[in-house]
Amino acid sequence: MLKHYHIEIRGKVNRQGYKLQTMILANRYTIQGKVSEGNNLIEIEAEGEEAKLDTFVAACKKEMNGDRIDEMTIEKRPLAYYDEFIIH
């Protein structure tokens, strides 16, 4: 079953590096959507099969390249039917 999550991440993250790592993870787990930054946070729109999406979210929670995540919020949203994952 396909799901869509809107994820917001706050903390000390290297914006460009974190976004690139997020895209690499999305490609690894066949997740579609986008990652962007705004208002001192990283925002991720992610869609995929439930098990793969949950694995993707768990991987995003881990600190990458010395980044520190202080807060992560995850909200279920209606599907947007992305056909790829991009850095926005």
C-alpha positions as CSV (number, residue, x, y, z in Angstrom):
1,M,0.0,0.0,0.0
2,L,1.4,3.4,-1.0
3,K,1.7,6.1,1.7
4,H,2.8,9.7,1.7
5,Y,4.6,11.4,4.6
6,H,5.5,15.0,5.1
7,I,8.6,15.1,7.3
8,E,10.2,18.2,9.0
9,I,13.7,18.0,10.5
10,R,15.2,20.6,12.7
11,G,18.7,20.6,14.1
12,K,22.3,21.2,13.0
13,V,22.3,19.7,9.6
14,N,24.5,20.6,6.6
15,R,21.6,21.6,4.3
16,Q,23.2,20.6,1.0
17,G,24.8,17.4,2.3
18,Y,21.7,16.3,4.2
19,K,19.5,16.9,1.1
20,L,21.9,14.9,-1.1
21,Q,22.0,12.0,1.4
22,T,18.2,12.0,1.6
23,M,18.0,11.7,-2.2
24,I,20.5,8.9,-2.2
25,L,18.4,7.1,0.5
26,A,15.2,7.7,-1.5
27,N,16.7,6.2,-4.6
28,R,18.0,3.2,-2.5
29,Y,14.5,2.5,-1.1
30,T,12.5,3.5,-4.3
31,I,10.9,6.5,-2.6
32,Q,9.4,9.3,-4.7
33,G,9.0,12.9,-3.6
34,K,11.3,15.9,-2.8
35,V,13.5,17.4,-0.2
36,S,13.8,21.1,0.3
37,E,14.9,23.6,3.0
38,G,13.0,26.5,4.4
39,N,12.5,28.4,7.6
40,N,15.5,26.8,9.4
41,L,14.3,23.2,8.6
42,I,14.6,20.5,6.1
43,E,11.3,19.4,4.6
44,I,10.8,16.0,2.9
45,E,7.7,14.9,0.9
46,A,8.1,11.1,0.6
47,E,5.9,8.5,-1.1
48,G,6.3,4.8,-1.4
49,E,5.3,1.3,-0.3
50,E,4.7,1.3,3.4
51,A,7.6,-1.0,4.4
52,K,10.1,0.8,2.2
53,L,8.9,4.2,3.4
54,D,9.2,3.2,7.1
55,T,12.8,2.0,6.4
56,F,13.5,5.3,4.6
57,V,12.2,7.3,7.6
58,A,14.3,5.3,10.0
59,A,17.4,6.0,7.9
60,C,16.6,9.7,7.8
61,K,16.4,9.8,11.6
62,K,20.1,8.7,11.9
63,E,22.7,11.4,11.9
64,M,24.5,11.6,8.6
65,N,27.9,13.2,8.1
66,G,28.1,14.7,11.5
67,D,24.6,16.3,11.3
68,R,22.6,16.5,14.5
69,I,18.8,16.1,14.4
70,D,17.0,17.8,17.3
71,E,13.5,17.3,16.2
72,M,11.7,15.3,13.5
73,T,8.0,15.4,12.9
74,I,6.2,13.0,10.5
75,E,2.7,13.7,9.2
76,K,0.6,11.4,6.9
77,R,-0.8,13.2,3.9
78,P,-2.8,12.3,0.8
79,L,-0.8,10.9,-2.1
80,A,0.6,13.4,-4.6
81,Y,1.8,10.7,-7.0
82,Y,5.4,11.9,-7.5
83,D,7.3,10.0,-10.3
84,E,10.8,10.7,-9.0
85,F,12.7,12.1,-6.0
86,I,14.3,15.5,-6.4
87,I,16.2,18.1,-4.4
88,H,14.1,21.2,-4.6
